[in-house]
């Protein structure tokens, strides 16, 4: 088996484990804050913690990327894994919300495990295989995110959130060791003239109108998904009862990930047949409508059914966006395009939790579903009217 293909399988397993660890712990931030003594506004605190971490990630990702260009992406994965492990240990030891905020800032600033794995595959796979290689790698995180919340919910009942964090630290240590020993990278540093900074990337990308329009979709998608994170677990307790088991929250959290893993390949094939703008628009429209219906749920199984439905249609969005970048952006701009798309995702991660946490704390959790529906429906109008016209214009 060629080394680049072996790398993909190893990195898939690595990201799968990393996703389990992350989603074992992070969805339960509001409950952790309550344990730390935050009696009011826990959802808002959770939104601030998530958003500030995303700011740190957005600022530092280009720096770590530049260092990766100079010294290798595999080395940056090992570095990120070490700091992620340390972050989980510190997460288990905090005694107050400010400390929790500082640890999450550290994780955002010093890690970057997933982007480095994507970059490594992107530069090592043969050109004719890179699309399928990245598509396979893209399923690793949602696959792990299916199991993580369920395991985390059960672990919370057995060993608590602090125990879950320490388990995650141990798994990430093994994960990092796997990358160090098994992944190989044939790395040749590029000449200094080939390296560009973030401002230069933005200037180049800004001149490509279609790319900037696609990036807007990523901001909308990530903001709509992340707005729910600060309120989802408390909302499940609200509709299922305060004594609802932790595994139920984990199960409901993970349902869209199941739908993504099952449906993303079908949506990718459908996009090849009818065009990616159409599948992305369908995903945004369907997600918006199903988010709106979640405002009216009165029980966990109604909620779970609608989350499954929104996950089925929403699985069209992120693979479609990646395919639009791969097919519509010139080859010489493609690497920077994917990098800026990651920065756009971080921007959505900043906006979404702040708005979701604020509305959840000072209005109610159901108002957050109205917000996510509005984001998704606005994204549908953007794709249907702006992006589709630009794609047609580029093909003319």
N, C-alpha and C positions, 0 to 999 in steps of 0.2 A: 504494500500500500504506500503511495507517495506520502512524503512527510506532511505536505500541506493538508492532505485529506485527514491524516492522523491528528494533526493539530485541531481540525474542526471538531472531530468527535471528542477530543479531550477538553477543548474549550466549551463545547456544548454541555458536557457534564459539569464543568467548573461553574458556568453561569447558572445551570440548573440548581446546584447546591447553594450558590450565592443568593439566588432568588428565594429559596426556602428559608435561609437564615434571615434575610431582610424582612420577609413577610410574616415570619414567626414573631417579630418584635414590633415593627413600626406601625401596623394598624391599631395597636393597643396603646398608643401614646395617651389618648384622653383618660383611659383607666389608670395608667401609670401616674399621670398628673394628679388624679384624685388621691391615689395612695401617697403622693408626696405632699398632700395638704392643700391642693388647689380646689377650693370648694365651689367657686363660681368662675365661669368663663373658661372652663377647661378646653372646650372646643376651639375657642379663640387662641389660647396659648398653643394648642397643638398646631393650628394653622400658622402661627408665627414661627414656631420651631421648624416646621417643614419648609416654609418659604425662605427663611434666613439661610438654611442649609443649601437651598437651590441657588441663592445669590452667590454663596461661596463657591459652589460647583461651577456656576456660569463664569465667574471671574477666573478661577484657577484652571479650568479645563484646557483653555488654549495654552497656558504655561506648561502644564504637564504634557500636552500634545507636542509642543516644541521640543521639550526635553526628550520625549519618546522618539522624535525624528532624529535627534542627535545621538542617543544612546541605545535605542531599541524599545519596541513596544512590550516585549516579554519582560524585560527588566522593570518597566513601569507597572505591569500587572502584579509582579511580585511585591514591589513597593506599595502599591495600592492595597493588596491583600494584607500586608503587615499592619498598615494603619487602620484598615477596617477591623481586623481582629482586635487591635488595641481599643478601638472605639466601642466595640461591643462589651469589652471588659469594663471600661469606664461607665458605660450605660448602666451596667448592673450595680455600680457603686455610688451613683449620685444620691444626694439627699434633698434636693430642691429643684424647682423648675428652671432657675437660672443656670444651674450646673447642667441640666438636661439640654438646655439651649446651646451651651458652650460645646458640649460633646457632639451634638448634631452638627454644629458649625465645623468642628474639626473633621468629622466624617465627610462633610461636603467638600471641604477644601483640600483634603489630603488623600482622598481615595481615587475613584474613577476606574474601577475594575472592569465594568462593562464596556465603556467606550474604547479602552485599550484592546480588549478582546476583539471587538468589531474591526478596529483599525488593523490589528494583526492579520485577521482573515482577509480583509480587504486588500492588503498588499501582498499576501503570500499565495492566494489562490490564482490559478491561471485566469486570464481575462475572460475566456469563454465559459468559465465555471463560476465566476465571482458572484453572479446574481443568485444562482441556486445555493451557493455556499452561504451567502449572507442570509438568504431566506431560511435555510435550515437553522442557522445560529439564532435567528430572531425568535424561533419557537422555544428556545431554552428558558428564557426568563418567565414567560407566562406559564410554561409547564411547571416550573418550580413554584410560581406564585399560586398555583392551584392548591398545592399541598401545604405551603407555608402557613397560611392563616388557620387552616384546620389543625395542623400540628401545634401552632402557637396557642390556639384557643384551648386545646386539651392540656398543653403544657402549663398554661396559666392556671388551670384548675389544680394541677398536681404540684408544680414547683414554683409558680409565680412568675411574674415578668422578669425579675432579676435572674432567676434560674434559666429562663429561656434565653436571655442575653448571653449568659456564660456558655450555654450549649452552642449558640451561634458562633461565639468566639472560637470554640474548639473546632467546629466544622470548617470555619474559614481558614484556620491554621493548616488543616489537612488539605484544603482546597488550594491554598497558596503553594504548599509543598508539591502538590501534583503538577501545577504549572511549572514550577522551578525544575522538576526532574524530568518531565515528559514532553513539554512543548519545546520545539526547536524553531529558531528564526534565523534565516539567512539574511543578515542585516548589513547593509552598506550605507553609511551616513551620506545623505545628499549634500551637494555643494552648498555653501552658504547662500549663494544667489537664488537657490530654489526654495528657501524658507521665507515664509511671509508671516507677518503679525496679524493679530485679530482685526485691527483697523483696516489693514490692507485687504483682508478677506472680505470685510463688510463693504468696502468701496467697490471691489470687483463684483460681488454678488448683487449690490444695489443696481448695477448697470444691467443686470439680467432680470427683467421684470417678472418673467414666469417663475423663476426660482423664488423671488421674494413673495410672490402670491402663494406658492406652495408652502413656504415657511409659515405663512399666516395660518394655514390649516393645522400645522403642528402645534402652534400656540393655542389655538382654539380647542383642539383635541385634548391636549395635556391639561389645560385649565379646567375643562369640563370633568375629566376623570379625577383630578386631584382635589377639586372642590369638595368631593364627597368624603375624602379620607378623614378629615377631622371629626365628622359627624356620624359616620356609618355605624360604628360600634354603639355609641349612645342611642342612635335611632333604633337599632335592633332591640336594645333593652327596653326602649319606650313601647314598641309594638308587641314585644314578646313577654315583657315583664322583667322586673329588676332581678329576679332569680333565674333568668335564662342562662343555660350553661354556656361557658366560653366557646365551646366547639361550634355552637350555632352561629355566633358572629363570624367565626372563621370560615365556616361553610358558605354563608351568604356573601362574604367578602370575595371568596375565590371563584364563585360561579362564572363571572364573565371571563376569567382566565380559561376555564374549561371550554367555553364556547369559542374563544379565540383559537386555541390549539386545534379544535375539531374543524372550524369553519374557515380559517385563514387560507389554507391551500385551495379550497373551493373558490373563494373570492378571488384569489390570484389568477386561477384559470379563467374565471368569469371576466376579469379585467382584460386578459389577453383577447377575449372574444368581442367585448362590447366597448372597451376603452376604460382606462383607469379613472378618468374624471367621473364617469357615470357610476362606477362602483363606490368611489369615495363619497359622491353626493348621496347615493342611496344609503350608505352607512350612517352619514351624518343626519339625514332626515329621519331614518328609522330610530336611531339612538335618541334624538330629540323627542320624538313622540312617546317612546317607552319611558324616558325619564319623566316626562310630564305625567304619565299615568301613575308613576310611583308616588306622586304627591298624595294619592287617595288611598293607599294601602292601609289595611287595618290589622294585618297579621303577617308573620314571617314567611309563610308559604306563598302568599300573594306577592310579597316583596321578592322572594327568590325567583318566582316564575318570570316576573318582569325584568329582573336583572339578567336572567338567562336570555330572554328575548332581546334585550338591548345588547348583550354580548354577542349574540349571533349576527346581528346586523352591523354592530360596531367593529367586528373582526375584519370588515372590508377596508377600514380607514388607514391604519398605519402601514400595512403591506402595500396599499394603493399609493400612498404618499411616497414610500421608498421607491416603488416602481416608476412613478412620475419623475422623480429626481434622476433615476438611472436611465430613463429613456428620453427625457426632454432637456436635460442639462448637458452641455458639451463635456466631452471626456476630460479636457484639461482643467475644467472647473469642478469636476464631480467630487473629488476628495474634500475640497473646501466646502462644497455644497452640503455634504453629509455632516461635516463638522458644524456648520452653521445651523443645520437642522437640529442637531443635538443641543446647541445653545438656545434655540427656539423652544425646545421641550423644557429646558430649565426655566425659561421665562414663564411658560405656562404653569410650571410647578410653583413658581413664586406667586403668581396672580391667583390661581385657583384656591389653594388652602387659605390664603388670607381672606378672600371673599367668603369662602365656605365657612371658615371658622367664625368670622364676624356675624354672618347671617344666622348660623347655628346657635351662637351664644345670645344674640340680642334680638332675633326675630323668632325663628324656630327651625328645626331640621328640615321640615317639609319645604320651607322656602329655598333651601339649597338645591332641591330637585328642580324647582322652577328656574333657578340660575343655570344649572347644567343643561336643562332643556333649551334655554335661550341661547347659550353658547353653541350648542349643536345645530340648532335651526339657523342661527346666523352663519355658521360655517357652511351649511347646505346652500344658502343663498349665495355665499361668496364663491363656492366651487361652481355652482350651476351657471352663474352669470359672468364671473370674472375669469376664473381659471380655465373653464371650458372654452371661452372665446379666445384666450391667449394660446391654448393648445391648438385650436383650429387655425389661428393665424400663423403659428410657427410651422404648421404642416403645409400651409398654402405656398 
